[in-house]
Amino acid sequence: MTSTPTSTGAARGCPVHHGYEPFAMDDPFPSYAALREEEPVMFDERIGHWVVSRYDDVKAVFEDWETFSSENAQAPVRERGAQARQIMEEGGFTAYSGLSARVPPDHTRIRKVAAKAFTPRRFKVLEPEIRANVVRLLEQMLTRPDRRGDLVRDLAYDVPTITILTLIGADLGMVGTYKTWSDSRAAMTWGDLSDDEQVPHAHNLVDYWAECRRLVDEAHETERDSLVGDMVRMQADGDPITDHEIASICYSLLFAGHETTTTLISNALRVLLTHPEQWQQVVADPTRIPAAVDEVLRYSGSIVGWRRRALRDAEIGGVSVPKGADILLLMGSANRDETRFEDGESFDIARPNAREHLSFGFGIHYCLGNMLAKLQAKVALEEVARLAPGLTLADDADIHFGDNLSFRAPIRVPVTWPAALHGESPTEEVSR
């Protein structure tokens, strides 16, 4: 049965959710499959969103930006409590989305400027540093005498953060601080927090936004070879972008540019190690890594749900949705839709159409940083395959994912590796 919302937003009749729990990320895929089969466009009164789960429908909504606006993409899922609102107002928090929640013509104008800064050349310059950081962190992990590590904490956590701070021109000594701020942004925007739980995150967002504004001010005062410096110079040369908009791009990029890539690297290694035959294919032939990254993005993407709002009465998959309706697009479901991906519930690095996944969105809001994310995942897999081909998931690995409406991020990925050969120390073995 397709639930129909009343004027107050509640669903008429007995709600049917087909096992779908909006914030539960440990294994949402069986419920996604049930939704695709039984109710591909469903109103979920618990979150006040129409939930869309089939590939063609999700792609069509992404493509039709004139009917389905991105204006709610960064809106808090749960309304902010009075104390959190007060903290943010008094702290001067006026951050807005860099691009993902903006609509034309502002989106078109700002993206055109940002795209001139997000060049392959700037990403390519970062590659040696990305590789050096991966090797350094991996070698540190592999020297542990107990031969146990956590790929989230020991590798994936720092690499993308260092990369994005370098790109932006921020202080590399603030990796932990930026991670804390990013956790707060995820919790405040896509989490299910009580009013009291919001308070410390509200303080963090005030500090986060103040730092973004400071970076822009600093770029005006000091010549910097950074993304912020590039945009400030473009502004001085007449490109139509404000300081607030540059700071908003920083606010978005300093979150999206590393949080999702941390998850991509973690998931890539987790999924490949869960499929040891395919991991060994990658080890034997690293040229297969780019295809493997795309298959990971399809099979276990960092973002499994994204939001839109209907600007007029419309239809999705033959189901009428009213003007003003909030819509949750389940890319994590669409990416396994067997009408698009044969045997879509299976992981296969040789899949010929893996690149058709929707994990970076589609249409005018297609992720501007997709090349940088895939580059970092590629480098991480190359170096792990080279330095630790015998890496395996720990026998007692019990992998869980944080509760969230949109992001599916493993909390830990425990691994182990063989003892050093012929009595060599782990350090000697790595350095060979």
Secondary structure, 3 states (H helix, E strand, C coil): CCCCECCCCCECCCCCCCCCCCCCCCCCHHHHHHHHHHCCEEEECCCCEEEECCHHHHHHHHHCCCCEECCCCCCCCCCCCHHHHHHHHHCCCCCCCCCCCCCCCHHHHHHHHHHHHCCHHHHHHHHHHHHHHHHHHHHHHHCCCCCEEEHHHHHHCCHHHHHHHHHHCCCHHHHHHHHHHHHHHHHHHHCCCCHHHHHHHHHHHHHHHHHHHHHHHHHHHCCCCCHHHHHHHHHHCCCCCCHHHHHHHHHHHHHHHHHHHHHHHHHHHHHHHHCHHHHHHHHHCHHHHHHHHHHHHHHCCCECCEEEEECCCEEECCEEECCCCEEEECHHHHCCCCCCCCCCCCCCCCCCCHHHCCCCCCHHHCCCCHHHHHHHHHHHHHHHHHHCCCCEECCCCCCCECCCCCECCECCCEEECCCCHHHCCHHHHHHC
